[in-house]
Amino acid sequence: MRLLYTFFICCYSVLIHLAAFFGNKKAKLWCEGRKNQWDRFKSPNPNDQWIWVHVSSLGEFEQGLPIIEALKKEYPQYKLLLTFFSPSGYEIKKDFPLADMVAYMPIDTVRNAKRLTANFKLKAAIFVKYEFWFNHIKVLKDRHIPLFYISTVLRPKQYFFKPWGRWFRNHFYKVKYFFTQNKETLDLLHQMGMENLTVAGDTRFDRVYEIAQQAQRFPDIEEFIGERKCIIAGSSWPSDERLLYNFIETMPADYCFIMVPHDISDSHIKQIESHLHDYQLYTNFDPKNQSKTLVINKIGILSKIYRYARFAYIGAGFYDGIHNIQEAIVYDVPVIFGPKYHSFEEAVDLVKLKGAFVINNQHELENMFYRFINDDAFYEKASKICHDYVAGKIGATEKTMRVLEGFLS
């Protein structure tokens, strides 16, 4: 089975290289970033001990960041290797200052895994969420390097738990410890007879809570909002934006709107502009222009500006799954999103609790927006639900570090 799995991994790599050859930008970055990587993987000092943290992309990096910060603070004697699978994470964080080396994860073959563990004297490896690379898992176990999974989420319908998934599932026994996000994952692993696990929660709540506590100010945005109440659409896609345009044009005068599109390319920004009449771009902000809409054509500030919102619309719910809602609810901001949210535990929880709300079309969106605008009691209740939910989720980093201490000290 391992030979078959490795064959498919190699085929996947070939397909990525073909996509890069035919001009796919993300595939090209994926390939270019792995060229000559073994020269970079030569540790400068063979006596250094390393902790390897692996994440898929930017979202998983944000989950791993509180653990990375705690590791560097409590165990400064260890070097830190940070690897990414996806260019969308690596390209943004390749100069991350807390890591002693940032790189792409080598393709998941036994040979590559052996080379990696030969180049680094690893004290431990930490994989975030569900980065299951089975050849790397095997070699880490064979080399007696403890592997930990943090913020892990598993579901009964995943391939691990299918009748044909036994080979994949058996790799779980090679993991030293699982820190799960929820009890459902804990129970699935318990049913397999595993005992080295605990419900620690989602470390990303600690990250967004830290950002919220910093309360960074944005004078231009504050001037744009003025005395009005603000609605923010975060990480919107075209399928979201089509539902928003009519409301934006007709919303009450005591409200303003901030749109933060996922894609800020010139072509997409021009597409948005063609549907708006009274708007400004963030990079050309003019305080004398009392426009009703501000379009954020800059990356990296969304998580910090949710604090200005009365309520928020979270994008990608009509695409491949909603964007991060934690960044909004940490400010007690109720959220609204499209129907593709079931892969996100916090979204499922808050829909049940009525701190988050699902819409399926423009009519439902506008009804929900106006309910938040006109019904203060409804808004206050939803806001408090978000506040209480976040308060109960903070602390995953501390729980995780308490267990890791026994292996790293």
WODAVEN-V443610 format. One record per backbone hydrogen bond with DSSP energy under -1.0 kcal/mol. NH is the residue of the N-H (numbers start at 1). CO is the residue of the C=O. If there is no record, write none. Layout:
NH,CO  NH,CO
//
This chain:
5,1  6,2  7,3  8,4  9,5  10,6  11,7  12,8  13,9  14,10  15,11  16,12  17,13  18,14  19,15  20,16  21,17  22,18  23,20  24,19  28,24  29,25  30,26  31,27  32,28  33,29  34,31  35,32  37,34  40,36  41,37  48,45  50,121  51,79  52,124  53,81  54,126  55,83  61,57  62,58  63,59  64,60  65,61  68,64  69,65  70,66  71,67  72,68  73,69  74,70  75,71  78,75  79,49  81,51  82,101  83,53  84,103  85,56  86,56  89,86  90,86  91,87  93,89  94,90  96,93  99,96  100,80  101,80  103,82  105,84  109,107  113,109  114,110  115,111  116,112  117,113  118,114  119,115  120,116  122,120  123,50  125,146  126,52  127,148  128,54  129,150  132,130  137,133  138,134  139,135  140,136  141,137  142,138  143,139  144,141  145,140  148,125  149,177  150,127  152,179  158,155  161,158  162,159  165,162  169,165  170,166  171,168  172,169  173,170  174,171  175,172  176,147  177,147  178,196  179,149  180,198  181,152  186,182  187,183  188,184  189,185  190,186  191,187  193,190  194,189  197,195  198,178  200,180  201,180  205,202  207,203  208,204  209,205  210,206  211,207  212,208  213,209  214,210  222,218  223,219  224,220  225,221  226,222  228,225  229,254  231,256  232,311  233,258  234,313  235,260  236,260  240,237  241,237  242,238  243,240  245,241  248,244  249,245  250,246  251,247  255,252  256,229  257,292  258,231  259,294  260,233  262,236  269,265  270,266  271,267  272,268  273,269  274,270  275,272  280,293  282,295  284,281  285,282  289,286  291,289  293,278  294,257  295,280  296,259  304,301  305,301  306,302  308,305  309,306  310,230  312,334  313,232  314,336  315,234  319,316  321,316  322,340  323,315  328,325  329,325  330,326  331,328  332,329  333,328  335,355  336,312  337,357  340,317  341,339  344,341  348,344  349,345  350,346  351,347  352,348  353,349  354,350  355,350  356,350  357,335  359,337  365,361  366,362  367,363  368,364  369,365  370,366  371,367  372,368  373,369  374,370  375,371  379,375  380,376  381,377  382,378  383,379  384,380  385,381  386,382  387,383  388,384  389,385  390,386  391,387  392,388  393,390  394,390  399,395  400,396  401,397  402,398  403,399  404,400  405,401  406,403  407,404  408,404  409,405
//
